[in-house]
Amino acid sequence: MRKNIDWPRTYLLFLAFISGTTIMAVEISASRLLAPYFGTSTFVWTNIIGVIMIALAIGYYLGGKLSDYRPEKNLLLKLIIIACVYLLIFPFLIKYFTDLLFKLPLFLNSASAFIFGGSLLTVTILFIFPIMLLGCVSPFIIKLLSSGNSSIGKDAGLVFSISTIGSIAGTFLPVLIFIPYLGTRKTIIIFTLLLLITSLLGLSKRKKYLLLFVLILPLNALPLPTLKNTANAIYENESVYQYSQVEDRDNIRYLRINEGLAIFSALNMTPDKFLTGLYYDYYNLIPYLDGNGKKQDILILGLAGGTISTQLNHYFAQDYQLDIDGVEIDNKIIETAKKYFNLENQSLKIHNFDGRNFLALSDKKYNSVIIDVYSNQLYISFHLTSKEFFKQAKDHLKDGGIVAMNVNASSENSKLLKNITNTMNLIFKNVYWVQKNKDDWNYMVLASDNDLDFPALSKLNMQEDLETIIFYAQKNNVKVPYDSSFGFLTDDKAPIEHLTDWMILDYLY
């Protein structure tokens, strides 16, 4: 005999699944939504996870209390509808809220304080209320399912299991499908609408609530405002890795990532001018310092907009046999660079890879390997700082070749800088750094088995544009020995985020 389906019970279990999916989809999408304003550092992720966990904890408690007081399905569905309406509206509000936040003096004494305090305030205002209401769902459903029977433990386990399966779906679907193809805000809207529709269909009297849905749906069909309103922005894009924006200012074109506090590429738009005044300019020292002649095979890990490759092509392509490989993990950045940074108009082979994966798959030898890979303004990708990585990079160097790396550090005694130079000292015989200027955080760290002959630079027939940089580097290079009072980095232990966070806090306080 065919068993009849218990539709009320099945509906509640499906509601638990969709609720779990939506909560996790919102949490995953939250980091992408905040990235244009605050980046994706551990500060931001800590705030997102912490606030959502607090909201869920409150919701679990309130859901239990409310379900004991009024164990009614319609009450639960109304709570979900309120949460959904909030979640459907806030993608339209975040830009205006953060614009207001930027005008407040509260966090503007430092970029890091703004990132931490601003993201905490934004996440709290935008997420704690709707996620708290959605936190009521599981205990409420358990109460409704277990009313009148003794299988509370079984029902509780089933609800949490189904809700967790929904959370798994809400983890993978946004990252693999929705965010890459539709964007962050539409991802939030789609998952929220799915939960809203499910809730509306469960109401005993649906007409007035369906009217609310009819009113909200056209609102979400309107074009969404740009992610971040920057006065000189000419283009913005969003990928699975990051948000990016192209900005023209004072005859320089900039590529900014996520919150935009740091520049990831720059292109001088003045005719016949190529230097930018930024740290990229100092990488033009490398062909002069390398002792392997006019044949220069150069690998750039972290190509971004191609500032380094553009300058090397301009200053060395005529007198040197130049062969540059540029590695960039984000294909959307490559597309942006081709369109706005003249990446296609230079001698350059572009590889859409993670830097370390590229090295593992390549057997080519280079005169120099340049590393400029940041996940946002100060955070170096940790797997490109370890002893194992530098050994891998050295294996791809010609005899006497150079590894050059940009490190952001608050001072020459920064634990971050010291750990990186110590690690390089384990692999190379000589390590140096050149600070862009005395007040700058950019250190160009150079490592080689050869002694790098900075004094000999003045004897070379160099490009006139580069004279100031070369003379500065001659006077301000520092040979860095291994410092046993600091550690070194390995694949197993490379606490780059921790070292960076503490460096920022030490600098601020």
C-alpha positions in Angstrom: 0.0 0.0 0.0 1.4 3.4 -1.0 2.2 5.6 2.0 0.8 9.1 2.0 3.3 11.9 2.2 2.9 14.1 5.3 3.0 17.4 3.5 2.9 19.7 6.5 5.9 17.9 8.0 7.7 17.8 4.6 7.1 21.5 4.1 8.7 22.3 7.5 11.7 20.2 6.7 12.1 21.8 3.3 11.8 25.2 5.0 14.7 24.2 7.3 16.8 23.3 4.3 16.1 26.5 2.4 16.7 28.6 5.6 20.1 26.9 6.1 21.0 27.5 2.5 20.1 31.2 2.6 21.9 31.9 5.9 25.2 30.4 4.5 24.7 32.0 1.1 24.3 35.4 2.8 27.4 34.8 5.0 29.6 33.8 2.0 28.3 36.7 -0.1 28.8 39.2 2.8 32.5 39.2 2.3 32.2 40.0 -1.4 29.6 42.7 -0.6 31.9 44.4 1.8 35.2 43.9 -0.2 34.9 47.1 -2.3 34.8 49.1 0.9 36.8 47.2 3.5 38.7 44.5 1.7 38.8 40.8 2.7 41.4 40.8 5.4 41.1 38.7 8.6 39.7 41.8 10.3 36.7 41.7 8.0 36.2 38.0 8.0 36.4 38.0 11.8 33.6 40.7 12.0 31.4 38.8 9.5 31.7 35.4 11.2 31.5 36.9 14.7 28.4 39.0 14.1 26.6 36.2 12.3 27.4 33.8 15.1 26.1 36.3 17.7 22.9 36.8 15.6 22.3 33.1 15.3 22.9 32.5 19.0 20.3 35.2 19.9 18.0 33.8 17.2 18.2 30.2 18.6 17.3 31.5 22.1 14.4 33.7 20.9 13.1 31.0 18.6 12.9 28.5 21.5 11.2 31.1 23.7 8.7 32.2 21.0 7.9 28.6 20.0 7.0 27.7 23.6 4.9 30.9 23.9 3.1 30.7 20.5 3.9 27.4 18.6 2.2 28.7 15.4 3.5 28.1 11.9 2.2 31.5 10.7 4.3 33.3 13.3 7.4 31.5 12.2 6.7 32.4 8.5 6.1 36.0 9.4 9.5 36.2 11.1 11.1 34.7 8.0 9.2 37.2 5.7 10.4 40.1 7.7 14.0 38.9 7.5 13.7 38.3 3.7 12.3 41.8 3.1 15.3 43.2 5.0 17.8 41.1 3.1 16.2 42.1 -0.2 16.5 45.8 0.5 20.0 46.1 2.0 22.0 45.5 -1.3 20.5 48.8 -2.4 21.5 50.5 0.9 25.1 49.4 1.5 26.7 51.9 -0.9 24.8 54.8 0.7 25.6 53.6 4.2 29.3 53.3 3.5 29.4 56.6 1.7 28.0 58.1 5.0 30.5 56.1 7.0 33.4 57.6 5.0 32.3 61.1 6.0 32.3 60.3 9.7 35.5 61.2 11.7 35.0 58.1 13.9 37.6 55.8 12.2 39.4 58.1 9.9 42.6 58.4 12.0 43.9 55.3 10.3 43.0 53.0 7.4 43.2 49.9 9.6 41.0 51.3 12.3 38.5 52.2 9.6 38.6 48.7 8.1 38.0 47.0 11.4 35.6 49.5 13.0 33.8 50.4 9.8 33.3 46.7 8.7 32.1 45.8 12.2 29.5 48.6 12.2 28.4 47.8 8.7 28.0 44.0 9.3 26.2 44.6 12.5 23.6 47.0 11.0 23.1 45.1 7.8 23.1 41.5 9.1 22.5 41.0 12.8 18.7 41.7 12.6 17.7 39.4 9.6 20.1 36.6 10.6 18.8 36.7 14.2 15.3 36.2 12.8 16.5 33.3 10.6 18.2 31.8 13.7 14.7 31.4 15.1 13.8 28.9 12.3 15.4 25.6 13.6 14.1 25.7 17.2 10.7 26.8 16.0 10.5 24.0 13.4 11.6 21.4 16.1 8.8 22.6 18.3 6.2 22.4 15.6 7.3 18.9 14.5 7.5 17.5 18.0 4.1 18.9 19.3 2.0 16.0 20.5 4.7 13.3 20.2 7.7 12.1 22.2 10.3 11.9 19.4 11.8 15.4 20.2 15.4 14.1 20.0 14.8 12.5 16.6 13.0 15.5 15.2 15.8 17.9 16.5 18.5 15.7 14.9 16.6 15.6 11.6 16.0 19.4 11.5 19.7 20.2 12.3 20.9 17.6 9.7 18.7 19.0 6.9 19.5 22.6 7.8 23.2 21.7 7.7 22.8 20.1 4.3 21.2 23.3 3.2 24.2 25.2 4.6 26.5 23.0 2.6 24.5 23.9 -0.6 24.7 27.6 0.5 28.4 27.3 0.7 29.2 25.8 -2.7 26.5 27.2 -4.9 27.3 30.9 -4.5 31.1 30.4 -4.9 31.0 28.0 -7.8 28.0 29.3 -9.8 26.1 32.4 -8.7 28.7 34.9 -7.7 31.0 34.3 -10.7 28.1 34.5 -13.2 25.6 36.8 -11.6 27.5 38.9 -9.0 27.2 39.2 -5.2 24.0 41.2 -4.8 22.0 39.2 -7.2 23.2 36.0 -5.5 21.8 37.3 -2.1 18.6 38.4 -3.8 18.1 35.0 -5.5 18.5 32.9 -2.4 16.4 35.3 -0.3 13.6 35.3 -2.9 13.7 31.5 -2.8 13.2 31.5 1.0 10.6 34.3 0.7 8.5 32.3 -1.8 8.7 29.2 0.3 7.5 31.1 3.3 4.6 32.8 1.5 3.4 29.5 0.1 3.1 28.2 3.7 0.9 30.9 5.0 -2.7 30.0 5.7 -3.8 33.4 4.4 -1.5 34.3 1.5 -3.2 37.2 -0.4 -1.8 40.2 1.5 1.7 38.7 1.8 1.7 37.7 -1.9 0.9 41.4 -2.5 4.0 42.3 -0.6 6.0 39.9 -2.8 4.6 41.5 -5.9 5.7 44.9 -4.6 9.2 43.8 -3.7 9.9 41.9 -6.9 9.9 45.0 -9.2 12.3 46.7 -6.8 14.8 44.0 -7.3 14.4 44.1 -11.1 15.8 47.7 -11.0 19.4 48.2 -12.0 21.6 47.9 -8.9 23.8 50.9 -8.1 27.5 50.6 -8.8 29.4 48.7 -6.1 31.5 51.6 -5.0 31.2 55.3 -6.0 34.6 56.7 -6.8 34.8 60.0 -8.5 37.4 59.1 -11.1 36.4 55.5 -11.7 36.0 54.5 -15.3 35.4 50.8 -14.9 34.6 48.2 -12.2 34.5 44.4 -12.2 33.9 41.5 -9.9 35.4 38.1 -10.0 35.4 35.0 -7.8 38.6 36.4 -6.3 38.0 40.1 -5.7 36.3 43.3 -6.7 38.4 45.6 -8.9 38.1 49.2 -10.1 40.0 51.3 -12.7 40.5 54.9 -11.8 42.1 57.8 -13.7 43.6 60.5 -11.6 46.4 63.1 -12.3 47.4 61.5 -15.6 47.9 58.1 -13.9 45.5 55.2 -14.4 45.2 53.0 -11.3 44.0 49.5 -10.6 42.5 49.2 -7.2 41.3 46.0 -5.5 38.6 45.4 -3.0 38.4 48.4 -0.5 40.7 50.5 -2.7 43.1 51.6 0.0 46.1 50.3 -1.9 47.1 50.5 -5.6 47.7 47.2 -7.4 48.8 48.6 -10.8 49.5 52.0 -12.3 49.9 53.3 -15.8 51.4 56.7 -16.6 49.0 58.2 -19.2 51.3 61.1 -20.1 52.9 60.6 -23.5 56.4 59.1 -23.3 56.3 58.9 -19.5 56.4 55.5 -17.9 57.5 55.9 -14.3 54.7 56.1 -11.7 56.5 57.4 -8.6 55.5 54.1 -6.9 57.4 51.1 -5.8 57.1 49.4 -9.3 59.7 51.8 -10.6 62.5 50.1 -8.6 62.1 46.8 -10.4 63.9 48.4 -13.3 67.1 47.9 -11.3 66.9 44.2 -11.8 68.3 43.8 -15.3 71.2 46.0 -14.4 71.9 44.0 -11.2 71.7 40.6 -12.9 75.1 39.4 -14.1 73.8 37.2 -17.0 74.1 39.6 -19.8 71.6 41.0 -22.3 69.4 37.9 -22.6 66.8 38.5 -19.9 64.2 35.9 -19.1 61.9 37.4 -16.4 59.0 35.9 -14.5 56.5 38.1 -12.8 54.2 36.4 -10.2 51.2 38.7 -9.6 51.0 40.5 -13.0 47.8 42.4 -12.2 47.7 45.4 -14.6 51.2 44.8 -15.9 53.0 47.9 -14.5 56.3 46.1 -14.1 56.2 44.4 -17.5 55.2 47.7 -19.2 58.2 49.5 -17.7 60.6 46.7 -18.4 59.5 46.5 -22.0 59.9 50.3 -22.4 63.3 50.6 -20.8 65.0 47.3 -21.9 63.3 45.9 -25.0 65.6 47.7 -27.4 69.0 46.9 -25.8 68.1 43.5 -24.2 66.7 40.3 -25.5 63.7 40.4 -23.3 61.3 37.5 -22.6 58.7 38.1 -19.9 56.2 35.6 -18.5 53.5 37.2 -16.4 51.4 35.0 -14.1 48.0 36.2 -12.8 45.4 34.0 -11.1 42.4 36.2 -11.8 41.2 36.0 -15.4 39.0 39.1 -14.9 42.0 41.1 -13.9 43.8 39.9 -17.1 40.8 41.1 -19.2 40.8 44.4 -17.4 44.5 44.9 -17.9 44.2 44.1 -21.6 41.5 46.7 -22.1 42.7 49.5 -19.8 46.5 49.0 -19.2 47.8 48.1 -22.7 48.8 44.6 -21.7 48.5 43.3 -25.2 50.8 45.8 -26.7 54.0 44.5 -25.2 56.4 41.5 -25.3 54.7 39.4 -22.7 53.3 35.9 -22.3 50.4 35.9 -19.9 49.6 32.8 -17.9 46.3 32.5 -15.9 47.6 30.5 -13.0 48.4 30.6 -9.3 52.1 31.5 -9.0 53.2 28.5 -7.2 51.2 26.1 -9.5 52.9 27.7 -12.5 56.3 27.1 -11.0 55.4 23.4 -10.3 54.4 22.9 -14.0 57.2 24.9 -15.6 60.8 23.9 -16.1 62.0 27.2 -17.6 64.9 29.0 -16.0 64.8 32.8 -15.5 67.3 35.6 -14.8 64.9 36.9 -12.2 61.6 36.0 -10.5 59.6 39.0 -9.4 56.9 38.4 -6.7 54.2 41.0 -6.1 51.2 39.0 -4.9 48.8 40.5 -2.4 45.3 39.3 -1.4 44.5 42.9 -0.5 46.3 46.1 0.7 48.9 44.6 3.1 48.4 40.8 3.1 50.9 38.8 1.1 49.6 35.4 -0.1 51.2 33.2 2.6 52.1 30.3 0.3 54.4 32.6 -1.6 56.5 33.4 1.5 57.6 30.0 2.7 61.0 28.3 2.7 59.6 25.6 0.3 58.4 28.3 -2.1 61.7 30.2 -2.2 63.5 26.9 -2.9 61.0 26.3 -5.7 61.7 29.8 -7.1 65.5 29.3 -6.9 65.2 26.1 -8.8 63.8 28.2 -11.7 66.7 30.7 -11.7 69.8 30.7 -13.9 73.1 30.7 -12.0 73.3 33.9 -10.0 69.7 34.8 -10.8 67.6 37.2 -8.6 64.4 36.8 -6.7 62.7 40.1 -6.0 59.7 40.6 -3.7 57.7 43.6 -2.6 57.0 43.5 1.1 54.8 46.0 2.9 56.3 46.6 6.4 55.9 49.4 9.0 59.7 49.4 9.7 62.9 47.5 9.0 62.4 45.7 12.4 58.9 44.5 11.5 58.5 40.8 12.4 56.8 40.3 9.0 59.8 41.7 7.1 62.3 39.9 9.3 60.6 36.5 9.0 60.6 36.9 5.2 64.2 38.0 4.9 65.2 35.2 7.3 63.4 32.7 5.1 65.1 33.9 2.0 68.5 33.7 3.8 67.9 30.0 4.3 67.8 29.5 0.6 70.1 32.3 -0.8 73.6 33.4 0.1 72.7 37.1 -0.1 69.6 39.1 0.8 69.1 42.8 0.4 66.3 45.3 0.7 65.8 48.8 -0.7 63.1 50.9 0.9 61.3 53.2 -1.5 61.8 56.1 0.8 62.3 56.5 4.5 58.6 57.0 5.3 57.3 54.4 2.9 56.1 50.9 3.7 57.3 49.4 0.5 60.5 47.3 0.7 61.9 45.7 -2.4 63.6 42.6 -1.0 66.3 41.0 -3.3 67.9 37.6 -2.9 70.6 35.9 -5.0 73.6 33.6 -4.6 75.7 36.3 -6.2 76.8 39.5 -4.5 74.6 42.3 -6.0 77.0 45.1 -7.1 75.0 48.2 -6.4 78.1 50.5 -6.6 78.7 49.4 -10.2 75.3 50.7 -11.3 76.6 54.2 -11.8 79.1 53.0 -14.4 76.4 51.6 -16.7 74.9 53.3 -19.7 71.5 53.7 -18.2 68.2 55.3 -19.2 68.1 58.9 -18.1 64.7 58.4 -16.5 66.1 55.8 -14.2 69.1 57.7 -12.9 67.4 59.0 -9.8 66.1 55.6 -8.9 69.5 54.0 -9.4 71.5 56.6 -7.5 68.9 56.3 -4.6 69.3 52.5 -4.6 73.1 52.7 -4.5 72.9 54.7 -1.3 70.0 53.1 0.4 70.4 49.3 -0.1 70.9 47.2 3.0 72.4 43.7 3.1 70.3 41.7 5.5 71.8 38.8 7.4 69.9 36.0 9.1 68.5 37.3 12.4 68.2 34.5 15.0 65.9 36.6 17.2 63.2 36.2 14.6 61.7 33.1 13.0 61.3 31.9 9.4 58.3 30.7 7.4 57.4 27.2 6.1 54.4 25.7 4.3 53.4 24.2 7.7 53.7 27.5 9.6 53.5 30.8 7.8 51.3 33.1 9.9 51.4 35.9 7.5 48.0 37.2 8.4 48.8 37.1 12.1 52.2 38.9 11.6 50.5 41.5 9.4 47.7 42.2 11.9 50.1 42.6 14.8 52.3 44.9 12.7 49.3 47.1 12.0 48.3 47.1 15.7 51.8 47.9 16.8 52.0 50.7 14.3 48.7 52.2 15.4 49.2 51.8 19.2 
